Amino acid sequence: MNRKNKLPSLIFFGTPEFARYCLEALLEAGFPVKGVVTAPDRKAGRGKHVRSSAVKSLALSRGLTLLQPPNLKDPEFINELKSLQADVQVVVAFRMLPKGVWELPKMGTINLHASLLPHYRGAAPINWVLMDGLHKTGVTTFLINEQIDTGAILMQSEVEIAPTDDAGTLHDKLVKIGAPLIIETLKGISTGNLISKAQQWEGTEKQAPKLTSENTELDWTAPLERIANKVRGLSPYPGAWSVFTNNGKEERIKIFYAEVLHLAHEHPAKKIVIQEDQLLIAHAEGYLNCIEIQLPNKKRMPANALLNGYHFASDSYIL
């Protein structure tokens, strides 16, 4: 094979399903994967069973060299990476790498980020573009440097956001354009035809910080459309939430699917209104129709199914 057309060997870093899909695409495209780095196994769920990452499961099924270092700065781990002698490293949905790791390969370390950088740098770009009501997003390949998501851009690909998209469906759209973009990027840098371009930061770009209990709570003083966008941006996980009171008892409600109803009414804001089989939350602009919800110790379910057995008092409201 002509050296110019030879696919570069790589080490792949990733953990969740998004990364697993990309690793599988690289394998199917014929890239020599010399090693796979993923998060250590962890206990999860009520039974505290040990769970392996989606990337680990694929790596084991393909007989790939697997590394799960608790400490990315461990000299032993870094020496293992060196011994694999990969041309390039590819990172998808993984934690920040120390300089001693990302500077190893001669062709650099490439990251796939689920936004159009420099917009939405951070841990949760898929969620935040939806919460902010954007109509377009995409994926970016870039060269990792000392600061998170700030390296020189290699390639980008855009996708439209449909009004019906939530974080789950948008994730699937981005995976489908992300994996081919990695492949195209690797081929471009291996032939020397792809030139990186420094990010142009203007200061007006929005960030995509890690999701927390604080920033996933609904703000009922916000415009009704923004509340609905937050619901879809946090569905199917972790779920937008509020605290409500019912018969003097405070409980948390998670809302996974909702629609805006611009209807005139005389109810006070945040009052829970049950109309036939609908669970509505009053707002100055109308109602938020909560179609799919979850209450404590209950499964996620359609609101009309919940209302068959759960009673909201006439003075129930969101706190």
N, C-alpha and C positions, 0 to 999 in steps of 0.2 A: 504493500500500500504506500502510495505517495505520502511522505511525511507531512506535507502541507494539508492533506485531507484526513490525516489520522485524528481520531477523536481523543481529546485529552483525558487522562486518567483523573479520578477525583475521589475526594472524601466528602461524604454527605452528612450534614448536621440537621437534625429535625426531630420532632416529637409527635405532633398530632396528625389527624387525618389529612389535613391540607398538605403537610410535608410528605406523608406516605404516598399520596397520589403523585406528587412530583418525583419522588424517588423511583416509583414504578415506571413512570414515563421515561426517565433517564435510562433505566435498565432496558426497557423495550427498544429504545433508540440505539442501543449498543454501546453506551458509554462504559468504560472499564471503571467500576466502583471498587476502589481498593479498601474502603472501610466505611462504616456507618457509626456516627456518634449520636446517641439519644439520651434522654433523661433517665436517671436511675428508676427502677421499679418503685412504686409507692402503694401504700395501703389506701383504699378508697371504699366508699359506700358504708352502709350500716354494719355490714359484716366485717369491715376492715380487711377485705381480701386483697392480696397483692395483685396489682394490675400492671401489665406491661404496656408500653406506648404502641400506637399504631405502626410507627416506623420500626420498632424492634420486631414486631410480629412479621413484617414483610422481610426484614433483613435475615431473620432466622430461617424463614421459608425458602429464601434464595441462597442460603449458605454463605452469607457475606460476613466478613470480619466485623464484629460488633464491639463497640466501646461505650461504657456507661459511667463516665467519671463523675464522682460527687464534686470534685474540685477541678475546674478547668485549668488552674494554674499549677497543678501537680506536675513536677518535673518528669515523673514516670509516664504520665499520660502524654505530655508533649514529646517525649522521646519515642513513644509508640507512633505518634503521628509522623514524626520525622522518618521513622523506619519504613513507613508505607510508601514514601516517595511519590506522592501524588502531584500531578501538574497544577491542580486547582482544587479549591474547597468551595462547596456549595452549601449555603445556609438557608433554611426555610423554617420559619416559626420555631426559633430556638432562642435561648437566652444570649445575652451579650457576650462576645468572645474577648478574652484578654489579648493584648497585642502579641504576646508570645505565641499565640495560636494562629491569629489571622494573617500574620506576616510570613508564615512558613512557606507556602507554595510559590513557585516562581511566577505563576500566572495570576496570583492574588486569590482573595477569598470573595466570592460573589454572594450577595444576599438577594432574595426575592422578597419584596415588601408589597403588601396588599393595599397600596394606594398610589396615587400619582405624585410622587415626591417632587418638591419638598412639602407638599400638603399631607397632613395627617401622619406626621412622624409619631411613633409610639407603639404601644402594645396592642391597641384595639382599633385599628383603622376601619375595619368592616363595620363595626358597631357605630362608630362616631359619624361616618359619612351619612348613614341612615338617620341617626338622631338629629343631624343638622339639616336634613331634608334635601340632600344633593340629588341631582338627576344623572350624574356621571361620575365614575371613578375608574379604577384600573389597577394595574400592577407595574412594578418597577424593579429592574435588576440594577444593582449598584455595587461598587467596590467598598468593602468594609474599611473603616478607619477608626480612629480613637473615640469618636462620639457616635452615639446611636443614630442610625438612619440619616447620616449627613454625608456619606461618601459620594464620590463621583458617579453620576448616572451612566449606565450602559445602554439600556433599552426600556421602552415603556409600551404598554398596550392598554387601550381604553375599552370600557364596557358601559352600556346604558343601565341605569337603575330604574326598574319598573315601579309604578306606584304600589304594586302588590308585593314587592320584594321585602323580605325580612332578612335578618342576619344569616339565617340558614340558606336561603335561596341565593343570596348574593355571594356567600362563601362558595357555593357550587359553581356559580358563574366565573368567579375569579380563579378558582382552581383550574378550570378548563382553558383559560387563556394564560395562566401563570406557568404551567408546566411546559407548553410549547415555547414560551418566551425564554425560559432557562436554556432550553436546547438551542434555540437560535442564538442566544447570547454566547454560549460556550463555543459554538461553531465560529462565531464572529471573532472572538478574541483569539482562538487557536490559529486562525488564518491571518491575523493581524489587520483585518479589515474593519474592526470595530474600535472606535475611539471613544473613550469616556469623556464626560462633560461635567464640570463642577456644578453643584446645585446653586441656583440663584435664589438666595433667601431675602425676601423683601420685608418680612416682619409682620405681614398680615395673614400669613398662613395659619390654619388651625392645627391643633395637636390632637393626638389620639391616646391619652393616658390610659393606664391600666384601669379596668373596671373595679369599682369598690362598692361597698354598701351605700356610701354617701352619694356617689354620682349616678347610681342606678335608681334612686328614689325619685318618684314623680313630683314635679312642682306644679301644683294646680293653679298657680297665679300666671303661669306661662300661657301663651296662645294655645287654643285647642288643637290646632294642627301640629304644633311642636310636641304636645303631649302624646298625640297619636304616633308621631315619628319616633319618639323615645321608646314607645311600646314595641314597635316593629324592629327598632335597632337593637333591642335587647332580647328578642325572641329568635330562636327557642331557648337561648341561654344567655345570661343568668335569669332574665325576667325583670321587667320594671315593677316596682312595688310601691305600695302606700300602706299606711296604718288606718284602719277604720274602727269605728265604735258601733257596737250592736248590743242593745239591751244592757248598756253600761260596761260591756266587756270590750277591751281593745284587742284587735287581731290584725295580722298582716295579710294583705291580699296581693297576689302577683297577677299581672295582666299580660297575656301573651298575644292576644289578637283583639283589635278594637277598631271601631270606625267612628268618624266624626259625623254628628247629626246637627246641622245648623237649623235648629228649631227654636222658636220663641217659647218661653215658659216663665213661670213665676216662682220657681223653686230657688232657694238660696244656693249659692255656689257650694259644691262639694257634697251636696245631699245625695244619698243613694236612692234612686227612684226605680221601683219595680213596675214595669208596664207589661202586662201579659207575661210573656216568657223572656223579656229583655231586662238586663241589669244595666241601668243607666246611671251615670254620674253627672250631676248638673254642673254647668259651667256658664259663665257670662255669655259665651257665644253659642250655647246650645247644650248638647250632651256628648259625653263619650260613651258609646255603646260598647260595653265590655263583653265580647263574644266568647273568648276563651280565657279562663282564669284558674287560679289555684289558691285554696285556703290552707292554713296550717294543718298538717297531718292528713291532707287529702291529695288525691291525684289531680294533675292538670286536666281540666274537663270543660266542655261547653257550658256556658252560663245557664242555658235553659235546662240542662241536665242537673246542675247543682240546685237550681230553684225547685226541683221536684221534691227535695228533701231538706233544704236549708231555708230558714225563714229570716229575712231581714225585717227588723222592726221599722215602723213608720218614721222613727227619728234617727235612723242609721245615717252616718255621714263619714266622710273622709276627714281625718284630723289634719 
